Amino acid sequence: MIRFILILCTFIFADEADHLLLTRVITQPDEAESFSIYNPTDFPVDLAQYYICDDEEYYNISIYPDSIFSSKADGFTAQFPNIAIAPGDTLHIILNENYSTYYREDFVPDLFMYGSDDNSMLETESGSIGFSNNKIAEISEFII
């Protein structure tokens, strides 16, 4: 019931939103770590100047865009590649390279928080995406 209410509130309040929304964050098991971004607006949003981070110093990214604000061991500071999110669309970003052991075979993520292909998030500096497959601490993490 609570899940239904949260989903309903997301769509009710998103109707008037003028910015992107995090609509799903999965923290466990480690193989399933992911988050989703929803565009509730009526226009496409170019993500090339957007970043994602798990550290409270993230606000400094506007001043120092080529820096790391998270732990190299198990954190992440990443820039989105040169893509746009269409109106009403949702992007699914996977953080663990072993995601296929958890998700169904037909699940195709939009972006990966590892690798170096066209579907990968970009490092702001070498090592900014971290080296651990466990990027979201279950009890004390946030995503900005």
Buried (B, 14 or more C-beta within 10 A) or exposed (E): EEEEEEEEEBEEEBEEEEEBBEBBEBBEEBBBBBBBBBBBBEEEBEBEEBBBBBBEBBEBBEEEEEEBBBBBEBBBBBBBBEBEBEEEBBBBBBBBEEBEEBBEEEEEBBBBBBEEEEBBBBBBBEBBBBEBBBBBEEEEBEBB
